[in-house]
Amino acid sequence: MIQLMTYSKQNDQQWLLTEYDREEAVIHFNSFEFEISLSDLYDEVDFSLNSVG
């Protein structure tokens, strides 16, 4: 399972937590106009436990 959490500062000086847990989810970074899907972000990451060591 892939999971990502982002925090973004709001105009009222509060922080907004956004959680993503689907590979198809697209993360938006408005402060520098960038977006990426979780599947692209973790494209070459091997999450299998056997890869450690």
Biopython code that builds the backbone (N, CA, C, O; Angstrom):
import numpy as np
from Bio.PDB.StructureBuilder import StructureBuilder

atoms = [
    (1, "MET", "N", (0.847, -1.196, 0.000)),
    (1, "MET", "CA", (0.000, 0.000, 0.000)),
    (1, "MET", "C", (0.881, 1.244, 0.000)),
    (1, "MET", "O", (1.841, 1.344, 0.764)),
    (2, "ILE", "N", (0.544, 2.165, -0.848)),
    (2, "ILE", "CA", (1.255, 3.437, -0.922)),
    (2, "ILE", "C", (0.449, 4.474, -0.159)),
    (2, "ILE", "O", (-0.773, 4.549, -0.287)),
    (3, "GLN", "N", (1.146, 5.265, 0.629)),
    (3, "GLN", "CA", (0.472, 6.331, 1.365)),
    (3, "GLN", "C", (1.397, 7.527, 1.446)),
    (3, "GLN", "O", (2.599, 7.384, 1.670)),
    (4, "LEU", "N", (0.828, 8.710, 1.262)),
    (4, "LEU", "CA", (1.584, 9.951, 1.342)),
    (4, "LEU", "C", (0.721, 10.989, 2.037)),
    (4, "LEU", "O", (-0.486, 11.058, 1.806)),
    (5, "MET", "N", (1.333, 11.784, 2.876)),
    (5, "MET", "CA", (0.630, 12.872, 3.559)),
    (5, "MET", "C", (1.363, 14.173, 3.255)),
    (5, "MET", "O", (2.591, 14.233, 3.310)),
    (6, "THR", "N", (0.601, 15.208, 2.937)),
    (6, "THR", "CA", (1.190, 16.528, 2.707)),
    (6, "THR", "C", (0.528, 17.534, 3.640)),
    (6, "THR", "O", (-0.638, 17.386, 4.006)),
    (7, "TYR", "N", (1.277, 18.543, 4.015)),
    (7, "TYR", "CA", (0.766, 19.655, 4.804)),
    (7, "TYR", "C", (0.930, 20.916, 3.976)),
    (7, "TYR", "O", (1.991, 21.152, 3.397)),
    (8, "SER", "N", (-0.113, 21.724, 3.918)),
    (8, "SER", "CA", (-0.030, 22.994, 3.205)),
    (8, "SER", "C", (-0.580, 24.104, 4.083)),
    (8, "SER", "O", (-1.611, 23.958, 4.740)),
    (9, "LYS", "N", (0.135, 25.210, 4.075)),
    (9, "LYS", "CA", (-0.262, 26.358, 4.896)),
    (9, "LYS", "C", (-1.375, 27.123, 4.193)),
    (9, "LYS", "O", (-1.277, 27.424, 3.003)),
    (10, "GLN", "N", (-2.415, 27.430, 4.924)),
    (10, "GLN", "CA", (-3.573, 28.135, 4.398)),
    (10, "GLN", "C", (-3.439, 29.632, 4.666)),
    (10, "GLN", "O", (-2.568, 30.061, 5.424)),
    (11, "ASN", "N", (-4.300, 30.412, 4.045)),
    (11, "ASN", "CA", (-4.253, 31.871, 4.205)),
    (11, "ASN", "C", (-4.457, 32.328, 5.640)),
    (11, "ASN", "O", (-3.943, 33.374, 6.035)),
    (12, "ASP", "N", (-5.193, 31.563, 6.418)),
    (12, "ASP", "CA", (-5.473, 31.953, 7.798)),
    (12, "ASP", "C", (-4.405, 31.422, 8.770)),
    (12, "ASP", "O", (-4.654, 31.321, 9.971)),
    (13, "GLN", "N", (-3.222, 31.085, 8.248)),
    (13, "GLN", "CA", (-2.089, 30.594, 9.030)),
    (13, "GLN", "C", (-2.315, 29.216, 9.645)),
    (13, "GLN", "O", (-1.582, 28.808, 10.546)),
    (14, "GLN", "N", (-3.313, 28.511, 9.167)),
    (14, "GLN", "CA", (-3.577, 27.144, 9.598)),
    (14, "GLN", "C", (-2.928, 26.182, 8.604)),
    (14, "GLN", "O", (-2.659, 26.543, 7.458)),
    (15, "TRP", "N", (-2.683, 24.955, 9.059)),
    (15, "TRP", "CA", (-2.104, 23.927, 8.203)),
    (15, "TRP", "C", (-3.178, 22.919, 7.818)),
    (15, "TRP", "O", (-3.973, 22.498, 8.658)),
    (16, "LEU", "N", (-3.198, 22.536, 6.548)),
    (16, "LEU", "CA", (-4.151, 21.572, 6.030)),
    (16, "LEU", "C", (-3.417, 20.270, 5.715)),
    (16, "LEU", "O", (-2.466, 20.262, 4.933)),
    (17, "LEU", "N", (-3.862, 19.169, 6.326)),
    (17, "LEU", "CA", (-3.303, 17.848, 6.066)),
    (17, "LEU", "C", (-4.128, 17.170, 4.981)),
    (17, "LEU", "O", (-5.353, 17.092, 5.076)),
    (18, "THR", "N", (-3.445, 16.681, 3.952)),
    (18, "THR", "CA", (-4.097, 15.922, 2.885)),
    (18, "THR", "C", (-3.415, 14.567, 2.789)),
    (18, "THR", "O", (-2.189, 14.485, 2.725)),
    (19, "GLU", "N", (-4.209, 13.508, 2.781)),
    (19, "GLU", "CA", (-3.671, 12.158, 2.699)),
    (19, "GLU", "C", (-4.012, 11.543, 1.348)),
    (19, "GLU", "O", (-5.125, 11.701, 0.846)),
    (20, "TYR", "N", (-3.055, 10.849, 0.770)),
    (20, "TYR", "CA", (-3.224, 10.170, -0.508)),
    (20, "TYR", "C", (-2.922, 8.696, -0.280)),
    (20, "TYR", "O", (-1.918, 8.359, 0.348)),
    (21, "ASP", "N", (-3.786, 7.811, -0.788)),
    (21, "ASP", "CA", (-3.553, 6.385, -0.562)),
    (21, "ASP", "C", (-3.899, 5.521, -1.779)),
    (21, "ASP", "O", (-4.059, 4.306, -1.657)),
    (22, "ARG", "N", (-4.010, 6.144, -2.933)),
    (22, "ARG", "CA", (-4.256, 5.398, -4.166)),
    (22, "ARG", "C", (-3.154, 5.729, -5.167)),
    (22, "ARG", "O", (-2.732, 6.881, -5.266)),
    (23, "GLU", "N", (-2.697, 4.751, -5.891)),
    (23, "GLU", "CA", (-1.644, 4.982, -6.881)),
    (23, "GLU", "C", (-2.065, 5.985, -7.947)),
    (23, "GLU", "O", (-1.220, 6.676, -8.516)),
    (24, "GLU", "N", (-3.361, 6.070, -8.221)),
    (24, "GLU", "CA", (-3.864, 6.983, -9.249)),
    (24, "GLU", "C", (-3.974, 8.427, -8.747)),
    (24, "GLU", "O", (-4.180, 9.348, -9.538)),
    (25, "ALA", "N", (-3.837, 8.619, -7.449)),
    (25, "ALA", "CA", (-3.984, 9.954, -6.873)),
    (25, "ALA", "C", (-2.914, 10.890, -7.424)),
    (25, "ALA", "O", (-1.776, 10.483, -7.654)),
    (26, "VAL", "N", (-3.293, 12.148, -7.633)),
    (26, "VAL", "CA", (-2.367, 13.162, -8.130)),
    (26, "VAL", "C", (-2.164, 14.198, -7.040)),
    (26, "VAL", "O", (-3.123, 14.754, -6.505)),
    (27, "ILE", "N", (-0.906, 14.449, -6.721)),
    (27, "ILE", "CA", (-0.543, 15.414, -5.681)),
    (27, "ILE", "C", (-0.305, 16.758, -6.359)),
    (27, "ILE", "O", (0.445, 16.843, -7.331)),
    (28, "HIS", "N", (-0.940, 17.799, -5.849)),
    (28, "HIS", "CA", (-0.801, 19.146, -6.403)),
    (28, "HIS", "C", (-0.025, 20.018, -5.425)),
    (28, "HIS", "O", (-0.333, 20.064, -4.235)),
    (29, "PHE", "N", (0.972, 20.700, -5.937)),
    (29, "PHE", "CA", (1.725, 21.681, -5.151)),
    (29, "PHE", "C", (1.471, 23.040, -5.789)),
    (29, "PHE", "O", (2.134, 23.406, -6.760)),
    (30, "ASN", "N", (0.528, 23.779, -5.254)),
    (30, "ASN", "CA", (0.134, 25.055, -5.852)),
    (30, "ASN", "C", (1.184, 26.139, -5.721)),
    (30, "ASN", "O", (1.261, 27.026, -6.571)),
    (31, "SER", "N", (1.993, 26.087, -4.674)),
    (31, "SER", "CA", (2.954, 27.161, -4.447)),
    (31, "SER", "C", (4.028, 27.221, -5.531)),
    (31, "SER", "O", (4.625, 28.276, -5.746)),
    (32, "PHE", "N", (4.283, 26.101, -6.221)),
    (32, "PHE", "CA", (5.243, 26.134, -7.317)),
    (32, "PHE", "C", (4.725, 25.391, -8.548)),
    (32, "PHE", "O", (5.509, 24.872, -9.342)),
    (33, "GLU", "N", (3.415, 25.343, -8.699)),
    (33, "GLU", "CA", (2.740, 24.809, -9.875)),
    (33, "GLU", "C", (3.344, 23.482, -10.353)),
    (33, "GLU", "O", (3.930, 23.400, -11.433)),
    (34, "PHE", "N", (3.187, 22.472, -9.536)),
    (34, "PHE", "CA", (3.716, 21.145, -9.856)),
    (34, "PHE", "C", (2.705, 20.108, -9.412)),
    (34, "PHE", "O", (2.047, 20.270, -8.384)),
    (35, "GLU", "N", (2.583, 19.037, -10.192)),
    (35, "GLU", "CA", (1.743, 17.925, -9.794)),
    (35, "GLU", "C", (2.384, 16.628, -10.274)),
    (35, "GLU", "O", (3.079, 16.593, -11.289)),
    (36, "ILE", "N", (2.132, 15.564, -9.515)),
    (36, "ILE", "CA", (2.687, 14.252, -9.849)),
    (36, "ILE", "C", (1.779, 13.180, -9.249)),
    (36, "ILE", "O", (1.220, 13.359, -8.167)),
    (37, "SER", "N", (1.643, 12.085, -9.953)),
    (37, "SER", "CA", (0.835, 10.983, -9.420)),
    (37, "SER", "C", (1.689, 10.159, -8.464)),
    (37, "SER", "O", (2.916, 10.156, -8.561)),
    (38, "LEU", "N", (1.039, 9.469, -7.550)),
    (38, "LEU", "CA", (1.779, 8.600, -6.632)),
    (38, "LEU", "C", (2.516, 7.513, -7.398)),
    (38, "LEU", "O", (3.636, 7.151, -7.036)),
    (39, "SER", "N", (1.908, 6.994, -8.445)),
    (39, "SER", "CA", (2.576, 5.941, -9.218)),
    (39, "SER", "C", (3.848, 6.457, -9.881)),
    (39, "SER", "O", (4.833, 5.723, -9.962)),
    (40, "ASP", "N", (3.852, 7.705, -10.359)),
    (40, "ASP", "CA", (5.071, 8.281, -10.930)),
    (40, "ASP", "C", (6.100, 8.605, -9.849)),
    (40, "ASP", "O", (7.299, 8.404, -10.045)),
    (41, "LEU", "N", (5.634, 9.099, -8.727)),
    (41, "LEU", "CA", (6.533, 9.456, -7.633)),
    (41, "LEU", "C", (7.312, 8.248, -7.131)),
    (41, "LEU", "O", (8.505, 8.347, -6.845)),
    (42, "TYR", "N", (6.641, 7.117, -7.026)),
    (42, "TYR", "CA", (7.263, 5.905, -6.499)),
    (42, "TYR", "C", (7.593, 4.898, -7.605)),
    (42, "TYR", "O", (7.679, 3.699, -7.340)),
    (43, "ASP", "N", (7.773, 5.364, -8.818)),
    (43, "ASP", "CA", (7.929, 4.500, -9.983)),
    (43, "ASP", "C", (8.998, 3.416, -9.820)),
    (43, "ASP", "O", (8.725, 2.260, -10.142)),
    (44, "GLU", "N", (10.171, 3.727, -9.349)),
    (44, "GLU", "CA", (11.254, 2.744, -9.266)),
    (44, "GLU", "C", (11.539, 2.292, -7.833)),
    (44, "GLU", "O", (12.614, 1.760, -7.556)),
    (45, "VAL", "N", (10.607, 2.494, -6.942)),
    (45, "VAL", "CA", (10.771, 2.070, -5.557)),
    (45, "VAL", "C", (10.271, 0.638, -5.414)),
    (45, "VAL", "O", (9.168, 0.305, -5.850)),
    (46, "ASP", "N", (11.096, -0.200, -4.798)),
    (46, "ASP", "CA", (10.735, -1.587, -4.552)),
    (46, "ASP", "C", (10.264, -1.702, -3.102)),
    (46, "ASP", "O", (11.057, -1.552, -2.173)),
    (47, "PHE", "N", (8.983, -1.967, -2.916)),
    (47, "PHE", "CA", (8.414, -2.034, -1.578)),
    (47, "PHE", "C", (8.461, -3.427, -0.972)),
    (47, "PHE", "O", (7.987, -3.622, 0.148)),
    (48, "SER", "N", (9.016, -4.392, -1.677)),
    (48, "SER", "CA", (9.052, -5.748, -1.134)),
    (48, "SER", "C", (10.035, -5.846, 0.023)),
    (48, "SER", "O", (11.095, -5.220, 0.006)),
    (49, "LEU", "N", (9.681, -6.624, 1.012)),
    (49, "LEU", "CA", (10.524, -6.778, 2.200)),
    (49, "LEU", "C", (11.810, -7.520, 1.876)),
    (49, "LEU", "O", (12.802, -7.354, 2.586)),
    (50, "ASN", "N", (11.823, -8.321, 0.843)),
    (50, "ASN", "CA", (12.989, -9.102, 0.483)),
    (50, "ASN", "C", (14.119, -8.266, -0.114)),
    (50, "ASN", "O", (15.246, -8.749, -0.229)),
    (51, "SER", "N", (13.832, -7.011, -0.497)),
    (51, "SER", "CA", (14.859, -6.192, -1.134)),
    (51, "SER", "C", (15.801, -5.548, -0.125)),
    (51, "SER", "O", (16.807, -4.962, -0.527)),
    (52, "VAL", "N", (15.515, -5.636, 1.156)),
    (52, "VAL", "CA", (16.358, -5.034, 2.186)),
    (52, "VAL", "C", (17.529, -5.989, 2.465)),
    (52, "VAL", "O", (17.343, -7.199, 2.591)),
    (53, "GLY", "N", (18.730, -5.420, 2.556)),
    (53, "GLY", "CA", (19.849, -6.268, 2.950)),
    (53, "GLY", "C", (20.885, -6.268, 1.988)),
    (53, "GLY", "O", (21.901, -6.937, 2.175)),
]
sb = StructureBuilder()
sb.init_structure("model")
sb.init_model(0)
sb.init_chain("A")
sb.init_seg("    ")
for serial, (resi, resn, name, xyz) in enumerate(atoms, 1):
    if name == "N":
        sb.init_residue(resn, " ", resi, " ")
    sb.init_atom(name, np.array(xyz, "f"), 0.0, 1.0, " ", f" {name:<3s}", serial, name[0])
structure = sb.get_structure()
